[in-house]
Amino acid sequence: MNKRKFVSLLLIVSILSLCLIGCGKKSDSKQVGKWAYIHDTETAVLILKEDCSAIFKGKSYSFEDDGSYLTLKASNEELKMKYEMVNGDMYLYETNVYTYVGDGTPDGLVGVWRNAPNKWEFEFTDKGTFKEDTYFPGYYTVNEENSSIKLVYNDHFEDTIILYSINGNELTIQYPWRMVRMD
């Protein structure tokens, strides 16, 4: 084989290799498509594409799906979100950090916790009751084995199991937002 044919063949193989790796990789995720929150089915919040790219809340990422977690990656950020599929809907566990707003340090979960950027709030009492955003009441139980809280709302929402951890004055919550497929 002469040098010119070899270089041409090498160039073709290189181009094909680039198409098969990196951003050209094809996702095998069954969750590929457009997803919206159940309370706003007209607005795509999560878009997962076959080329392993994603858009989440307007920001571009690459993504991996291991069947239980979506990992979204950007140059300076990585989001790892648990998800569950129930009857074709996706429950996507989004992470938010709340700060204890009482005096001193919290004694476990009891107290008022606020997420300043979103203006969200949880108040947990020692009697097993709670209020979300000062309006949505209910009762709760804690499962310390799997670091979860079951929220049983009096009205408005279905019972919800959230994942949590407490570190000093910070409460990190992974809340399952119900999403529906748009396409």
C-alpha positions as CSV (number, residue, x, y, z in Angstrom):
1,M,0.0,0.0,0.0
2,N,1.4,3.3,-0.9
3,K,1.9,6.2,1.5
4,R,-1.0,8.3,0.1
5,K,-3.6,5.4,0.4
6,F,-2.3,4.6,3.9
7,V,-2.7,8.3,5.1
8,S,-6.2,8.4,3.5
9,L,-7.3,5.2,5.2
10,L,-5.9,6.4,8.5
11,L,-7.8,9.7,8.2
12,I,-11.1,7.8,7.4
13,V,-10.6,5.5,10.4
14,S,-9.8,8.4,12.7
15,I,-12.9,10.3,11.6
16,L,-15.1,7.2,12.1
17,S,-13.5,6.6,15.6
18,L,-14.3,10.2,16.6
19,C,-17.9,9.7,15.6
20,L,-18.2,6.6,17.7
21,I,-16.7,8.0,20.9
22,G,-17.0,11.2,22.9
23,C,-20.1,13.3,22.1
24,G,-21.0,11.0,19.3
25,K,-21.6,8.1,21.8
26,K,-25.2,6.9,21.7
27,S,-27.1,6.6,24.9
28,D,-28.9,3.4,25.8
29,S,-31.1,5.2,28.4
30,K,-34.8,4.5,28.2
31,Q,-35.3,8.0,29.6
32,V,-34.2,9.8,26.5
33,G,-36.7,12.5,25.6
34,K,-38.3,15.6,27.0
35,W,-39.6,15.7,30.6
36,A,-41.8,18.3,32.4
37,Y,-43.0,18.6,35.9
38,I,-46.5,17.2,36.5
39,H,-47.6,20.7,37.6
40,D,-46.4,22.4,34.4
41,T,-46.6,19.9,31.5
42,E,-45.9,22.5,28.9
43,T,-42.4,23.4,30.0
44,A,-39.5,21.0,29.4
45,V,-37.3,20.9,32.5
46,L,-35.1,17.9,31.5
47,I,-34.1,17.0,27.9
48,L,-32.0,13.8,27.5
49,K,-30.7,13.2,24.0
50,E,-29.4,10.1,22.3
51,D,-26.0,11.6,21.9
52,C,-25.6,11.7,25.7
53,S,-26.1,15.4,25.9
54,A,-28.7,16.9,28.2
55,I,-30.4,20.2,29.2
56,F,-31.6,20.6,32.7
57,K,-33.3,23.8,33.8
58,G,-31.8,25.6,30.8
59,K,-28.1,24.5,31.3
60,S,-26.2,22.1,29.0
61,Y,-24.7,18.9,30.3
62,S,-23.5,15.5,29.2
63,F,-25.3,12.6,31.0
64,E,-24.9,9.1,32.1
65,D,-27.8,6.8,33.3
66,D,-27.0,3.7,35.4
67,G,-30.7,2.8,35.8
68,S,-31.0,4.4,39.2
69,Y,-29.1,7.7,38.9
70,L,-28.8,10.3,36.2
71,T,-25.3,11.9,36.4
72,L,-25.3,15.3,34.6
73,K,-21.8,16.8,33.9
74,A,-20.7,20.2,32.8
75,S,-17.2,21.6,32.9
76,N,-17.5,22.9,36.5
77,E,-20.4,20.9,37.9
78,E,-21.7,17.4,38.4
79,L,-25.2,16.6,39.5
80,K,-26.0,13.0,40.5
81,M,-29.8,12.6,40.9
82,K,-31.6,9.4,41.9
83,Y,-34.7,8.6,39.9
84,E,-37.5,6.1,39.9
85,M,-39.9,5.2,37.1
86,V,-43.5,4.6,38.1
87,N,-46.2,3.9,35.5
88,G,-44.2,5.8,32.8
89,D,-43.6,8.9,35.0
90,M,-40.2,9.7,36.4
91,Y,-39.7,10.8,40.0
92,L,-36.4,12.8,39.9
93,Y,-34.8,13.5,43.3
94,E,-33.5,17.0,43.2
95,T,-31.1,18.1,45.9
96,N,-31.6,21.4,47.9
97,V,-29.9,22.6,51.0
98,Y,-31.8,24.2,53.9
99,T,-30.3,26.2,56.7
100,Y,-31.5,25.9,60.3
101,V,-33.0,29.2,61.4
102,G,-33.4,28.6,65.1
103,D,-31.1,29.6,67.9
104,G,-28.0,27.6,68.5
105,T,-27.6,24.3,66.7
106,P,-30.4,21.9,65.8
107,D,-31.3,18.9,67.8
108,G,-31.9,16.5,65.0
109,L,-34.6,17.3,62.5
110,V,-36.8,19.4,64.8
111,G,-37.0,23.1,64.0
112,V,-37.4,25.5,61.1
113,W,-35.2,25.0,58.0
114,R,-35.1,27.5,55.1
115,N,-33.8,27.4,51.6
116,A,-33.0,31.0,50.8
117,P,-32.6,30.9,47.0
118,N,-36.0,29.3,46.4
119,K,-37.7,30.7,49.5
120,W,-38.8,27.2,50.6
121,E,-39.2,26.2,54.2
122,F,-39.8,23.1,56.3
123,E,-40.8,23.1,59.9
124,F,-40.6,19.8,61.8
125,T,-42.0,19.5,65.4
126,D,-41.1,17.1,68.1
127,K,-44.7,15.8,67.9
128,G,-44.2,14.4,64.4
129,T,-46.0,17.1,62.5
130,F,-44.6,19.4,59.8
131,K,-45.4,22.4,57.6
132,E,-43.9,22.9,54.2
133,D,-43.6,26.5,53.1
134,T,-45.6,27.6,56.2
135,Y,-48.8,26.4,54.5
136,F,-48.9,22.7,53.6
137,P,-49.3,20.7,56.9
138,G,-49.0,17.0,57.6
139,Y,-47.2,14.5,59.8
140,Y,-43.8,12.8,59.3
141,T,-41.9,9.7,60.2
142,V,-38.1,9.3,60.0
143,N,-36.4,6.1,58.9
144,E,-32.8,6.4,60.1
145,E,-31.7,3.2,58.4
146,N,-32.1,4.7,54.9
147,S,-31.9,8.4,55.9
148,S,-35.4,9.1,54.7
149,I,-38.5,11.0,55.9
150,K,-42.0,10.1,54.9
151,L,-44.2,13.2,54.5
152,V,-47.9,12.5,54.8
153,Y,-49.6,15.7,53.7
154,N,-53.1,16.6,55.0
155,D,-54.2,17.9,51.6
156,H,-52.9,18.9,48.2
157,F,-50.1,16.4,47.7
158,E,-49.5,12.6,47.7
159,D,-47.4,11.0,50.4
160,T,-43.8,11.6,49.7
161,I,-40.5,10.0,50.8
162,I,-37.6,12.3,50.8
163,L,-33.9,11.5,51.4
164,Y,-32.0,13.7,53.9
165,S,-28.8,14.3,55.7
166,I,-27.9,16.8,58.4
167,N,-24.5,18.4,58.8
168,G,-24.3,21.1,61.5
169,N,-26.9,23.7,60.6
170,E,-27.5,22.4,57.1
171,L,-30.2,20.0,56.1
172,T,-29.8,18.5,52.6
173,I,-33.0,17.1,51.1
174,Q,-33.4,15.1,47.9
175,Y,-37.1,15.6,47.0
176,P,-38.7,13.4,44.3
177,W,-40.4,15.7,41.7
178,R,-42.9,13.9,39.5
179,M,-42.2,14.4,35.8
180,V,-44.1,13.4,32.7
181,R,-42.7,12.6,29.3
182,M,-43.5,15.3,26.7
183,D,-42.8,13.4,23.5
